[in-house]
Amino acid sequence: MKCLLTILLSTSVFFKVVAQDNDIFDELDQITTKSNDETIATFKSTRVLLGQSTERVRKKQLHFRVSHVFSKIVGISNFFGLDNLNNMHFSFEYGVTNHVQLGISRSNKPDKTYSGTIKLSLFRQKSGTRSFPLSITYNGGVDYKSREYTPQKRDEYLEGRFDYINQLLISRKLGEKFSFLIAPIWVHINLTDAFEDPNDIYSVGIGGRYLVSRSLSINAEYYYTIPSFDTHSSKKDTLSVGFDVETGGHVFQLFFTNAFALHPGKFAINQSGDFFKRDINFGFSLLRIF
């Protein structure tokens, strides 16, 4: 309960300090710079929910995002999971140009991970005489796991602390309300937890957004790990559902997921919980543009 009260108080203070009269969706619509007949705002931010979208940060803009996931929703005894903060993730993303985005982030669980990312907008959906049916974006990253390992020899193996993520994001906006995305991802792990675990894991994400109103959208995403590359038969794929709400000059994102990690080197390559057996965590994200 103390955790919940602290979060609510912090959120309230945060809104009062940085809230502005400008509509956040006017700002988010400018994430993609409209060139000729380019399709804009396929998604309202650089994330669908946990995973990246094809949108990128506009030139000379800075995005700050903080995300929290609480423990499993099991009942009133732990206030439906809100008593225990399972994971925290924050990130800064900067638009070097209108087609190149750099980012840094930190996630506390499970490995106290620092990440560096680059996002390249390769093609943008267009209509008219120079039409192109899809938006295609590359997202790459390096994860550094800073937690202590045992035995000591393993802990001193610096190269084993790095994971590498390569992802291709392909999306299309259909009309003003509906957008969908396909996101194949390859994760290379230098040092696995067990000898029999694969170093390379391949997964395919799918996601979508339906715009209910100017200030509300319903989002969903699913990451499926290809079985031939996955030795963890007991683990389940990641499923997340939620919605974006415009409030107080920010985007406030609420979601339900079986993911416990919030960076793609983990959530995109299987989770231990089963969404359909109520292994569900509640989470939220706050986005602010500078």
Beta strands, then each sheet from edge to edge (+ up, - down):
strand 1: 62-72
strand 2: 85-95
strand 3: 100-107
strand 4: 113-123
strand 5: 135-145
strand 6: 162-174
strand 7: 178-189
strand 8: 200-213
strand 9: 216-225
strand 10: 238-247
strand 11: 250-257
strand 12: 281-289
sheet 1: 1+ 2- 3+ 4- 5+ 6- 7+ 8- 9+ 10- 11+ 12- 1+
end
